[in-house]
Amino acid sequence: MSTSKADSETANGDANATATEQGRERVVAVDTEDEEIEVVDRLAAHTGDGIRHRAFTVLIYDEEGRILLARRSPEKRLWDTYWDGTVASHPAPDQSQIEATRQRLDEELGIAPDQYDDLRATDVFEYKRFYFEEGVEYEVCTVLKLTLADTRTEPHPAEVAGLLWVSYDDLHDNPKRYRQLRLCPWFEIAMRRDFE
């Protein structure tokens, strides 16, 4: 017997927080069409040869067309200290990409929904990349985009080690200028596909 989201909510804020954390410890394994197969342990999905699972990356722009790059915290297990464009994560089981994006924007950067009104999915791609001997990303990744009218952020240090606004066109067209920035592979793929 399944329960609705409303049925599973409790009045206790701590219980909700714990459920959210537990939801993020599991990811949705998917086929090549992003159709759910099963729910799997997050660590197992990123270990060995990996398990293909659902993910997303969010590209945040300002009104001048610059993109916000976020340097991943050194505490991250995979691609620590690499630059991402801007947030990447996994929706919890039974959570939409939009819901997961709004949640992670708030948790990682302190960005509230009233700072943007154009959040939208623009692309989906599959990729697989190994990170030294530490693990693997094997994901069907949805790209979402938004423009911030209000660019204030409050980065969470366990998630974000730095922020940098750059010209998106310049970043793509002149990679040698940004050679010192090690970019996350999913962001490089999303950017390349944007300019194809």
C-alpha positions as CSV (number, residue, x, y, z in Angstrom):
1,M,0.0,0.0,0.0
2,S,1.5,3.4,-1.0
3,T,1.1,6.6,0.9
4,S,0.8,10.1,-0.5
5,K,3.3,12.8,0.2
6,A,0.7,14.5,2.4
7,D,0.1,11.3,4.3
8,S,3.8,10.9,5.1
9,E,4.3,14.4,6.4
10,T,4.6,14.9,10.1
11,A,4.1,17.9,12.3
12,N,7.6,17.4,13.7
13,G,10.2,19.5,11.8
14,D,13.0,17.2,13.0
15,A,11.3,14.2,11.5
16,N,10.8,16.0,8.2
17,A,14.5,17.0,8.2
18,T,15.5,13.4,8.9
19,A,13.2,12.1,6.1
20,T,14.8,14.6,3.7
21,E,18.3,13.5,4.6
22,Q,17.3,9.8,4.2
23,G,15.7,10.6,0.9
24,R,19.0,12.1,-0.3
25,E,20.9,9.0,0.7
26,R,19.1,7.1,-1.9
27,V,18.9,7.9,-5.6
28,V,16.7,6.8,-8.5
29,A,18.3,4.3,-10.8
30,V,17.0,4.9,-14.4
31,D,17.2,3.5,-17.9
32,T,18.6,5.4,-20.8
33,E,15.2,7.2,-21.2
34,D,15.3,8.4,-17.6
35,E,12.5,6.0,-16.6
36,E,12.7,4.8,-13.0
37,I,14.0,1.2,-12.5
38,E,14.4,1.2,-8.7
39,V,15.7,3.2,-5.8
40,V,19.3,2.4,-4.8
41,D,21.8,3.4,-2.2
42,R,23.6,6.6,-3.2
43,L,27.1,5.4,-2.3
44,A,26.6,2.2,-4.3
45,A,25.5,4.3,-7.3
46,H,28.8,6.1,-7.2
47,T,31.1,3.1,-6.5
48,G,32.8,0.5,-8.7
49,D,31.3,0.6,-12.1
50,G,28.4,2.7,-10.9
51,I,24.6,2.5,-11.3
52,R,23.0,4.8,-13.8
53,H,20.8,7.2,-11.9
54,R,18.8,10.5,-12.1
55,A,20.7,13.8,-11.5
56,F,20.5,17.4,-12.4
57,T,22.7,20.4,-12.8
58,V,21.5,24.0,-12.5
59,L,23.0,26.9,-14.5
60,I,22.4,30.2,-12.9
61,Y,22.8,33.5,-14.8
62,D,22.5,37.1,-13.9
63,E,20.7,39.7,-16.0
64,E,24.0,40.5,-17.9
65,G,24.3,37.0,-19.1
66,R,27.1,35.9,-16.8
67,I,27.0,32.4,-15.3
68,L,27.6,31.7,-11.6
69,L,30.3,29.1,-11.1
70,A,30.5,27.4,-7.7
71,R,33.6,25.7,-6.4
72,R,32.7,22.5,-4.8
73,S,33.7,22.1,-1.1
74,P,36.9,20.1,-0.3
75,E,34.6,17.9,1.8
76,K,32.9,16.5,-1.3
77,R,33.8,12.9,-2.1
78,L,33.8,13.4,-5.8
79,W,35.2,16.3,-7.8
80,D,36.1,18.2,-4.6
81,T,37.4,21.8,-5.3
82,Y,36.3,21.6,-9.0
83,W,34.2,24.4,-10.4
84,D,30.5,23.6,-11.1
85,G,28.0,25.6,-13.0
86,T,26.3,26.2,-10.4
87,V,24.6,23.4,-8.4
88,A,24.4,19.7,-9.1
89,S,22.6,17.0,-7.2
90,H,20.0,14.2,-7.3
91,P,16.3,14.4,-6.8
92,A,15.1,12.2,-3.9
93,P,12.7,9.4,-4.8
94,D,9.2,10.9,-5.6
95,Q,10.7,14.4,-5.9
96,S,10.6,16.3,-9.2
97,Q,13.6,17.9,-10.7
98,I,12.1,21.4,-10.1
99,E,11.4,20.6,-6.4
100,A,14.9,19.2,-5.9
101,T,16.4,22.2,-7.6
102,R,14.6,24.7,-5.5
103,Q,15.6,22.8,-2.4
104,R,19.3,22.5,-3.3
105,L,19.5,26.2,-4.3
106,D,18.3,27.1,-0.9
107,E,20.5,24.6,1.0
108,E,23.7,25.3,-0.9
109,L,23.5,28.9,-1.8
110,G,20.7,30.5,0.2
111,I,18.8,31.4,-3.0
112,A,15.1,31.7,-2.5
113,P,12.4,31.2,-5.1
114,D,11.5,34.9,-5.0
115,Q,14.9,35.7,-6.5
116,Y,14.0,34.0,-9.9
117,D,10.8,33.3,-11.9
118,D,12.1,31.4,-14.9
119,L,13.4,28.0,-13.6
120,R,13.1,25.6,-16.5
121,A,14.6,22.3,-17.8
122,T,16.5,22.8,-21.1
123,D,18.4,19.6,-21.8
124,V,19.0,16.0,-20.7
125,F,22.1,13.9,-21.4
126,E,23.7,10.7,-20.1
127,Y,27.4,10.5,-19.2
128,K,29.8,8.4,-17.2
129,R,33.0,9.6,-15.7
130,F,35.4,8.1,-13.1
131,Y,37.1,10.3,-10.5
132,F,40.5,8.8,-9.8
133,E,40.0,5.7,-7.6
134,E,37.4,7.5,-5.5
135,G,34.2,6.8,-7.5
136,V,32.1,7.3,-10.5
137,E,29.3,9.5,-11.9
138,Y,27.0,7.5,-14.1
139,E,24.0,9.8,-14.6
140,V,21.1,10.8,-16.8
141,C,21.5,14.5,-16.1
142,T,18.7,17.1,-16.5
143,V,20.0,20.7,-17.2
144,L,18.0,23.4,-15.6
145,K,18.5,27.2,-16.0
146,L,17.4,30.3,-14.3
147,T,18.2,34.0,-14.2
148,L,18.6,35.8,-10.9
149,A,17.1,39.2,-10.6
150,D,18.5,39.4,-7.1
151,T,22.0,38.0,-7.0
152,R,22.5,37.8,-3.3
153,T,23.7,34.4,-2.1
154,E,24.6,32.8,1.3
155,P,26.8,29.8,0.4
156,H,26.9,26.9,2.8
157,P,30.6,26.1,3.5
158,A,30.1,22.4,3.6
159,E,28.8,22.6,0.0
160,V,30.5,25.6,-1.7
161,A,34.1,26.8,-1.4
162,G,33.8,29.8,-3.6
163,L,31.7,31.6,-6.2
164,L,32.7,33.3,-9.4
165,W,30.6,35.2,-12.0
166,V,32.0,34.9,-15.5
167,S,30.9,35.6,-19.0
168,Y,29.3,32.3,-20.3
169,D,30.3,33.0,-23.9
170,D,33.9,33.9,-22.9
171,L,34.2,30.8,-20.7
172,H,33.2,28.6,-23.7
173,D,35.0,30.5,-26.4
174,N,38.3,31.1,-24.6
175,P,39.0,28.1,-22.4
176,K,42.7,29.0,-22.0
177,R,41.8,32.1,-20.0
178,Y,40.1,29.8,-17.5
179,R,42.7,27.0,-17.5
180,Q,43.2,27.3,-13.7
181,L,39.5,26.4,-13.2
182,R,39.1,22.7,-13.1
183,L,35.5,22.2,-14.3
184,C,33.2,19.4,-13.4
185,P,32.6,17.0,-16.3
186,W,28.8,17.3,-16.3
187,F,29.1,21.1,-16.5
188,E,31.6,20.8,-19.4
189,I,29.2,18.6,-21.2
190,A,26.2,20.9,-20.5
191,M,28.1,23.9,-21.7
192,R,29.4,22.2,-24.9
193,R,25.8,21.1,-25.8
194,D,24.6,24.7,-25.2
195,F,26.9,25.9,-27.9
196,E,26.5,23.1,-30.5
